[in-house]
Amino acid sequence: MSESTTMQTTSAEEIKETWLTTRLESVVNWGRKNSLWPLPFGTACCAIEFMSLMTSRYDFSRFGAEAMRFSPRQSDMMLVLGTITNKQAAVIRKIFAQMADPKWVVCVGACASTGGIYRTYATVQGIDRIIPVDIYVPGCPPRPEAIIKGVVELQEQMMQETFRSREGNLRAFYRSLERQQTLENTGMTAQKAIQQMFREAADAGQSRIW
Ligand code: SF4
């Protein structure tokens, strides 16, 4: 057997040994989950925990999520950290809409999840009433380790996603944004439009406006 034939045989064997099959979604999801770009929407004390998380002590880059951005168009994971007032509802909805798909939301702490101790007319009683949420991190405040746990669980969830699995939520959100725009076109402020949408949702027996 000539030398070139031997080398060809060896190469073919090597290829055979390293052959693998997978699904396109698995590869894409793997890439997405390991390159999250967080956008912190910090309004209160929970944001301080997030600041700790970004330091070398907790080293968020171990999870591929250290490229923090304050531009929605450069981010794909919004972390809502703190109390959200009704006045901020329109802002957070707009920022979420400006983020490019695919995008995920991590709701950090009691205030963002349920309004927390603020059972008042001025506070949104959970941001899932205004935008779709993927993961909730409980606590008041949650420690940085808890936020890491939330993001790791989100990453596990991302690995199970199909390309279309989250379309329903996003479509519903964009429809609600159109409704908001229709109301604003009648002369309402964004805040009033969202209040009106909350009233319409309550009439329909729902707490969410999307
Ligand atoms: S959940 Fe607690 S720590 Fe977080 S913003 Fe609310 S009051 Fe502050």
py3Dmol code that shows the C-alpha trace and the ligand (Angstrom):
import py3Dmol

protein = """\
ATOM      1  CA  MET A   1       0.000   0.000   0.000  1.00  0.00           C
ATOM      2  CA  SER A   2       1.420   3.398  -0.965  1.00  0.00           C
ATOM      3  CA  GLU A   3       2.046   6.096   1.649  1.00  0.00           C
ATOM      4  CA  SER A   4      -0.657   8.373   0.221  1.00  0.00           C
ATOM      5  CA  THR A   5      -3.255   5.579   0.425  1.00  0.00           C
ATOM      6  CA  THR A   6      -2.332   4.956   4.087  1.00  0.00           C
ATOM      7  CA  MET A   7      -2.741   8.641   4.910  1.00  0.00           C
ATOM      8  CA  GLN A   8      -6.134   8.760   3.178  1.00  0.00           C
ATOM      9  CA  THR A   9      -7.287   5.755   5.178  1.00  0.00           C
ATOM     10  CA  THR A  10      -6.102   7.351   8.429  1.00  0.00           C
ATOM     11  CA  SER A  11      -7.943  10.606   7.668  1.00  0.00           C
ATOM     12  CA  ALA A  12     -11.158   8.748   6.887  1.00  0.00           C
ATOM     13  CA  GLU A  13     -10.882   6.852  10.167  1.00  0.00           C
ATOM     14  CA  GLU A  14     -10.268  10.033  12.114  1.00  0.00           C
ATOM     15  CA  ILE A  15     -13.357  11.642  10.566  1.00  0.00           C
ATOM     16  CA  LYS A  16     -15.375   8.575  11.427  1.00  0.00           C
ATOM     17  CA  GLU A  17     -14.237   8.743  15.036  1.00  0.00           C
ATOM     18  CA  THR A  18     -15.146  12.426  15.459  1.00  0.00           C
ATOM     19  CA  TRP A  19     -18.490  12.311  13.682  1.00  0.00           C
ATOM     20  CA  LEU A  20     -21.428  13.712  15.579  1.00  0.00           C
ATOM     21  CA  THR A  21     -25.012  14.611  14.866  1.00  0.00           C
ATOM     22  CA  THR A  22     -27.206  17.184  16.548  1.00  0.00           C
ATOM     23  CA  ARG A  23     -30.169  19.424  15.910  1.00  0.00           C
ATOM     24  CA  LEU A  24     -29.730  22.934  14.533  1.00  0.00           C
ATOM     25  CA  GLU A  25     -31.819  24.298  17.418  1.00  0.00           C
ATOM     26  CA  SER A  26     -29.476  22.699  19.963  1.00  0.00           C
ATOM     27  CA  VAL A  27     -26.415  24.350  18.432  1.00  0.00           C
ATOM     28  CA  VAL A  28     -28.092  27.742  18.086  1.00  0.00           C
ATOM     29  CA  ASN A  29     -29.512  27.572  21.617  1.00  0.00           C
ATOM     30  CA  TRP A  30     -26.095  26.590  22.961  1.00  0.00           C
ATOM     31  CA  GLY A  31     -24.570  29.645  21.307  1.00  0.00           C
ATOM     32  CA  ARG A  32     -27.329  31.924  22.546  1.00  0.00           C
ATOM     33  CA  LYS A  33     -27.225  30.742  26.115  1.00  0.00           C
ATOM     34  CA  ASN A  34     -23.471  31.247  26.367  1.00  0.00           C
ATOM     35  CA  SER A  35     -23.429  34.756  24.926  1.00  0.00           C
ATOM     36  CA  LEU A  36     -26.161  36.641  26.743  1.00  0.00           C
ATOM     37  CA  TRP A  37     -25.863  40.434  26.750  1.00  0.00           C
ATOM     38  CA  PRO A  38     -27.642  41.788  29.827  1.00  0.00           C
ATOM     39  CA  LEU A  39     -29.500  45.075  29.947  1.00  0.00           C
ATOM     40  CA  PRO A  40     -30.048  46.053  33.594  1.00  0.00           C
ATOM     41  CA  PHE A  41     -33.259  47.961  34.276  1.00  0.00           C
ATOM     42  CA  GLY A  42     -32.350  48.881  37.830  1.00  0.00           C
ATOM     43  CA  THR A  43     -34.627  51.145  39.816  1.00  0.00           C
ATOM     44  CA  ALA A  44     -33.976  50.260  43.470  1.00  0.00           C
ATOM     45  CA  CYS A  45     -31.977  48.190  45.962  1.00  0.00           C
ATOM     46  CA  CYS A  46     -32.012  44.985  43.881  1.00  0.00           C
ATOM     47  CA  ALA A  47     -29.834  46.816  41.368  1.00  0.00           C
ATOM     48  CA  ILE A  48     -27.097  47.035  44.021  1.00  0.00           C
ATOM     49  CA  GLU A  49     -27.040  43.236  44.162  1.00  0.00           C
ATOM     50  CA  PHE A  50     -26.604  43.220  40.413  1.00  0.00           C
ATOM     51  CA  MET A  51     -23.667  45.610  40.723  1.00  0.00           C
ATOM     52  CA  SER A  52     -22.031  43.083  43.058  1.00  0.00           C
ATOM     53  CA  LEU A  53     -22.754  40.371  40.569  1.00  0.00           C
ATOM     54  CA  MET A  54     -20.745  42.172  37.897  1.00  0.00           C
ATOM     55  CA  THR A  55     -17.644  42.447  40.091  1.00  0.00           C
ATOM     56  CA  SER A  56     -14.743  40.001  40.095  1.00  0.00           C
ATOM     57  CA  ARG A  57     -16.014  38.383  43.312  1.00  0.00           C
ATOM     58  CA  TYR A  58     -19.011  36.820  41.550  1.00  0.00           C
ATOM     59  CA  ASP A  59     -17.564  36.953  38.039  1.00  0.00           C
ATOM     60  CA  PHE A  60     -20.689  36.817  35.904  1.00  0.00           C
ATOM     61  CA  SER A  61     -18.492  36.269  32.848  1.00  0.00           C
ATOM     62  CA  ARG A  62     -18.219  32.615  33.894  1.00  0.00           C
ATOM     63  CA  PHE A  63     -21.745  32.327  32.508  1.00  0.00           C
ATOM     64  CA  GLY A  64     -21.052  34.215  29.289  1.00  0.00           C
ATOM     65  CA  ALA A  65     -23.137  37.199  30.356  1.00  0.00           C
ATOM     66  CA  GLU A  66     -20.668  39.920  31.241  1.00  0.00           C
ATOM     67  CA  ALA A  67     -21.126  42.142  28.161  1.00  0.00           C
ATOM     68  CA  MET A  68     -23.526  44.540  29.872  1.00  0.00           C
ATOM     69  CA  ARG A  69     -25.167  47.121  27.618  1.00  0.00           C
ATOM     70  CA  PHE A  70     -27.480  50.050  28.259  1.00  0.00           C
ATOM     71  CA  SER A  71     -28.741  50.067  24.699  1.00  0.00           C
ATOM     72  CA  PRO A  72     -31.732  47.784  24.059  1.00  0.00           C
ATOM     73  CA  ARG A  73     -30.578  47.165  20.502  1.00  0.00           C
ATOM     74  CA  GLN A  74     -27.351  45.606  21.771  1.00  0.00           C
ATOM     75  CA  SER A  75     -28.909  43.436  24.482  1.00  0.00           C
ATOM     76  CA  ASP A  76     -30.915  40.263  24.596  1.00  0.00           C
ATOM     77  CA  MET A  77     -31.532  39.699  28.327  1.00  0.00           C
ATOM     78  CA  MET A  78     -33.337  42.366  30.314  1.00  0.00           C
ATOM     79  CA  LEU A  79     -32.931  42.137  34.082  1.00  0.00           C
ATOM     80  CA  VAL A  80     -35.579  44.113  35.928  1.00  0.00           C
ATOM     81  CA  LEU A  81     -34.145  45.016  39.312  1.00  0.00           C
ATOM     82  CA  GLY A  82     -36.389  46.975  41.641  1.00  0.00           C
ATOM     83  CA  THR A  83     -39.770  48.585  42.070  1.00  0.00           C
ATOM     84  CA  ILE A  84     -41.563  49.527  38.848  1.00  0.00           C
ATOM     85  CA  THR A  85     -44.037  52.356  39.087  1.00  0.00           C
ATOM     86  CA  ASN A  86     -46.962  52.886  36.745  1.00  0.00           C
ATOM     87  CA  LYS A  87     -45.115  55.842  35.269  1.00  0.00           C
ATOM     88  CA  GLN A  88     -42.235  53.550  34.335  1.00  0.00           C
ATOM     89  CA  ALA A  89     -44.501  50.932  32.742  1.00  0.00           C
ATOM     90  CA  ALA A  90     -44.527  52.656  29.352  1.00  0.00           C
ATOM     91  CA  VAL A  91     -40.742  53.084  29.456  1.00  0.00           C
ATOM     92  CA  ILE A  92     -40.022  49.447  30.223  1.00  0.00           C
ATOM     93  CA  ARG A  93     -42.456  48.330  27.507  1.00  0.00           C
ATOM     94  CA  LYS A  94     -40.764  50.553  24.961  1.00  0.00           C
ATOM     95  CA  ILE A  95     -37.276  49.343  25.905  1.00  0.00           C
ATOM     96  CA  PHE A  96     -38.417  45.723  25.730  1.00  0.00           C
ATOM     97  CA  ALA A  97     -39.942  46.351  22.299  1.00  0.00           C
ATOM     98  CA  GLN A  98     -36.669  47.922  21.080  1.00  0.00           C
ATOM     99  CA  MET A  99     -34.612  44.873  22.036  1.00  0.00           C
ATOM    100  CA  ALA A 100     -33.895  42.610  19.080  1.00  0.00           C
ATOM    101  CA  ASP A 101     -35.403  39.117  19.025  1.00  0.00           C
ATOM    102  CA  PRO A 102     -34.681  36.685  20.519  1.00  0.00           C
ATOM    103  CA  LYS A 103     -34.858  38.323  23.940  1.00  0.00           C
ATOM    104  CA  TRP A 104     -35.442  37.186  27.460  1.00  0.00           C
ATOM    105  CA  VAL A 105     -36.565  38.840  30.704  1.00  0.00           C
ATOM    106  CA  VAL A 106     -35.327  37.997  34.194  1.00  0.00           C
ATOM    107  CA  CYS A 107     -37.493  39.465  36.936  1.00  0.00           C
ATOM    108  CA  VAL A 108     -35.324  40.027  39.995  1.00  0.00           C
ATOM    109  CA  GLY A 109     -36.743  40.455  43.497  1.00  0.00           C
ATOM    110  CA  ALA A 110     -40.112  40.760  45.172  1.00  0.00           C
ATOM    111  CA  CYS A 111     -40.837  44.284  43.949  1.00  0.00           C
ATOM    112  CA  ALA A 112     -40.414  43.517  40.258  1.00  0.00           C
ATOM    113  CA  SER A 113     -42.214  40.175  40.619  1.00  0.00           C
ATOM    114  CA  THR A 114     -45.244  41.250  42.634  1.00  0.00           C
ATOM    115  CA  GLY A 115     -44.879  44.855  43.732  1.00  0.00           C
ATOM    116  CA  GLY A 116     -43.296  43.567  46.952  1.00  0.00           C
ATOM    117  CA  ILE A 117     -44.098  45.639  49.987  1.00  0.00           C
ATOM    118  CA  TYR A 118     -45.548  48.380  47.801  1.00  0.00           C
ATOM    119  CA  ARG A 119     -49.237  47.507  47.677  1.00  0.00           C
ATOM    120  CA  THR A 120     -50.047  50.890  46.276  1.00  0.00           C
ATOM    121  CA  TYR A 121     -51.867  52.319  43.282  1.00  0.00           C
ATOM    122  CA  ALA A 122     -48.583  53.795  42.038  1.00  0.00           C
ATOM    123  CA  THR A 123     -46.669  50.513  41.752  1.00  0.00           C
ATOM    124  CA  VAL A 124     -46.989  47.838  39.061  1.00  0.00           C
ATOM    125  CA  GLN A 125     -47.945  44.675  40.950  1.00  0.00           C
ATOM    126  CA  GLY A 126     -45.589  42.484  38.948  1.00  0.00           C
ATOM    127  CA  ILE A 127     -43.911  43.297  35.648  1.00  0.00           C
ATOM    128  CA  ASP A 128     -45.440  40.224  34.011  1.00  0.00           C
ATOM    129  CA  ARG A 129     -48.557  42.377  33.761  1.00  0.00           C
ATOM    130  CA  ILE A 130     -46.834  44.576  31.207  1.00  0.00           C
ATOM    131  CA  ILE A 131     -44.130  42.446  29.526  1.00  0.00           C
ATOM    132  CA  PRO A 132     -43.511  38.685  29.171  1.00  0.00           C
ATOM    133  CA  VAL A 133     -41.195  37.300  31.876  1.00  0.00           C
ATOM    134  CA  ASP A 134     -39.070  34.162  31.499  1.00  0.00           C
ATOM    135  CA  ILE A 135     -37.585  33.683  34.971  1.00  0.00           C
ATOM    136  CA  TYR A 136     -38.396  35.053  38.435  1.00  0.00           C
ATOM    137  CA  VAL A 137     -35.702  35.399  41.095  1.00  0.00           C
ATOM    138  CA  PRO A 138     -37.317  35.551  44.557  1.00  0.00           C
ATOM    139  CA  GLY A 139     -35.984  37.527  47.511  1.00  0.00           C
ATOM    140  CA  CYS A 140     -35.825  40.979  48.998  1.00  0.00           C
ATOM    141  CA  PRO A 141     -33.172  41.450  47.930  1.00  0.00           C
ATOM    142  CA  PRO A 142     -31.998  38.269  46.229  1.00  0.00           C
ATOM    143  CA  ARG A 143     -28.294  37.723  46.784  1.00  0.00           C
ATOM    144  CA  PRO A 144     -26.026  37.777  43.719  1.00  0.00           C
ATOM    145  CA  GLU A 145     -25.862  33.969  43.903  1.00  0.00           C
ATOM    146  CA  ALA A 146     -29.649  33.861  43.526  1.00  0.00           C
ATOM    147  CA  ILE A 147     -29.466  36.019  40.392  1.00  0.00           C
ATOM    148  CA  ILE A 148     -26.803  33.655  39.034  1.00  0.00           C
ATOM    149  CA  LYS A 149     -29.098  30.722  39.789  1.00  0.00           C
ATOM    150  CA  GLY A 150     -31.926  32.478  37.934  1.00  0.00           C
ATOM    151  CA  VAL A 151     -29.759  33.070  34.872  1.00  0.00           C
ATOM    152  CA  VAL A 152     -28.457  29.489  34.919  1.00  0.00           C
ATOM    153  CA  GLU A 153     -32.056  28.243  35.019  1.00  0.00           C
ATOM    154  CA  LEU A 154     -32.882  30.554  32.148  1.00  0.00           C
ATOM    155  CA  GLN A 155     -29.968  29.044  30.216  1.00  0.00           C
ATOM    156  CA  GLU A 156     -31.319  25.548  30.891  1.00  0.00           C
ATOM    157  CA  GLN A 157     -34.732  26.710  29.705  1.00  0.00           C
ATOM    158  CA  MET A 158     -33.158  28.201  26.578  1.00  0.00           C
ATOM    159  CA  MET A 159     -31.676  24.813  25.668  1.00  0.00           C
ATOM    160  CA  GLN A 160     -35.208  23.359  25.554  1.00  0.00           C
ATOM    161  CA  GLU A 161     -36.596  26.105  23.319  1.00  0.00           C
ATOM    162  CA  THR A 162     -37.593  25.612  19.736  1.00  0.00           C
ATOM    163  CA  PHE A 163     -37.252  28.540  17.348  1.00  0.00           C
ATOM    164  CA  ARG A 164     -40.979  29.138  17.585  1.00  0.00           C
ATOM    165  CA  SER A 165     -41.703  28.292  21.197  1.00  0.00           C
ATOM    166  CA  ARG A 166     -41.692  31.920  22.374  1.00  0.00           C
ATOM    167  CA  GLU A 167     -43.433  33.445  19.393  1.00  0.00           C
ATOM    168  CA  GLY A 168     -46.860  33.398  21.042  1.00  0.00           C
ATOM    169  CA  ASN A 169     -45.803  35.626  23.928  1.00  0.00           C
ATOM    170  CA  LEU A 170     -43.998  38.079  21.686  1.00  0.00           C
ATOM    171  CA  ARG A 171     -46.908  38.318  19.267  1.00  0.00           C
ATOM    172  CA  ALA A 172     -49.271  39.007  22.157  1.00  0.00           C
ATOM    173  CA  PHE A 173     -46.909  41.686  23.438  1.00  0.00           C
ATOM    174  CA  TYR A 174     -46.613  43.414  20.068  1.00  0.00           C
ATOM    175  CA  ARG A 175     -50.403  43.304  19.669  1.00  0.00           C
ATOM    176  CA  SER A 176     -50.745  45.030  23.036  1.00  0.00           C
ATOM    177  CA  LEU A 177     -48.221  47.615  21.872  1.00  0.00           C
ATOM    178  CA  GLU A 178     -50.390  48.309  18.834  1.00  0.00           C
ATOM    179  CA  ARG A 179     -53.389  48.754  21.121  1.00  0.00           C
ATOM    180  CA  GLN A 180     -51.358  51.175  23.236  1.00  0.00           C
ATOM    181  CA  GLN A 181     -50.398  53.120  20.141  1.00  0.00           C
ATOM    182  CA  THR A 182     -54.043  53.280  19.019  1.00  0.00           C
ATOM    183  CA  LEU A 183     -55.025  54.756  22.373  1.00  0.00           C
ATOM    184  CA  GLU A 184     -52.134  57.209  22.279  1.00  0.00           C
ATOM    185  CA  ASN A 185     -53.261  58.330  18.832  1.00  0.00           C
ATOM    186  CA  THR A 186     -56.525  59.505  20.412  1.00  0.00           C
ATOM    187  CA  GLY A 187     -54.511  61.965  22.504  1.00  0.00           C
ATOM    188  CA  MET A 188     -53.842  59.890  25.623  1.00  0.00           C
ATOM    189  CA  THR A 189     -50.418  59.855  27.226  1.00  0.00           C
ATOM    190  CA  ALA A 190     -48.649  56.489  27.297  1.00  0.00           C
ATOM    191  CA  GLN A 191     -49.369  56.239  31.010  1.00  0.00           C
ATOM    192  CA  LYS A 192     -53.108  56.868  30.536  1.00  0.00           C
ATOM    193  CA  ALA A 193     -53.193  54.417  27.634  1.00  0.00           C
ATOM    194  CA  ILE A 194     -51.694  51.686  29.827  1.00  0.00           C
ATOM    195  CA  GLN A 195     -54.191  52.492  32.609  1.00  0.00           C
ATOM    196  CA  GLN A 196     -56.993  52.140  30.079  1.00  0.00           C
ATOM    197  CA  MET A 197     -55.553  48.800  28.950  1.00  0.00           C
ATOM    198  CA  PHE A 198     -55.457  47.624  32.574  1.00  0.00           C
ATOM    199  CA  ARG A 199     -59.150  48.537  32.894  1.00  0.00           C
ATOM    200  CA  GLU A 200     -59.959  46.623  29.695  1.00  0.00           C
ATOM    201  CA  ALA A 201     -57.961  43.614  30.946  1.00  0.00           C
ATOM    202  CA  ALA A 202     -59.788  43.707  34.304  1.00  0.00           C
ATOM    203  CA  ASP A 203     -63.146  43.762  32.469  1.00  0.00           C
ATOM    204  CA  ALA A 204     -61.998  40.624  30.637  1.00  0.00           C
ATOM    205  CA  GLY A 205     -60.995  39.011  33.972  1.00  0.00           C
ATOM    206  CA  GLN A 206     -57.260  39.309  33.288  1.00  0.00           C
ATOM    207  CA  SER A 207     -54.431  41.063  35.051  1.00  0.00           C
ATOM    208  CA  ARG A 208     -52.075  41.236  32.038  1.00  0.00           C
ATOM    209  CA  ILE A 209     -52.315  43.799  29.290  1.00  0.00           C
ATOM    210  CA  TRP A 210     -50.430  41.732  26.690  1.00  0.00           C
TER     211      TRP A 210
END
"""
ligand_1 = """\
8
SF4
S -37.290 43.451 46.381
Fe -36.480 44.364 48.282
S -34.356 44.789 47.792
Fe -35.403 44.511 45.823
S -36.048 46.549 45.197
Fe -37.731 45.662 46.361
S -37.425 46.391 48.463
Fe -35.482 46.679 47.368
"""
view = py3Dmol.view(width=600, height=400)
view.addModel(protein, "pdb")
view.setStyle({"model": 0}, {"cartoon": {"style": "trace"}})
view.addModel(ligand_1, "xyz")
view.setStyle({"model": 1}, {"stick": {}})
view.zoomTo()
view.show()
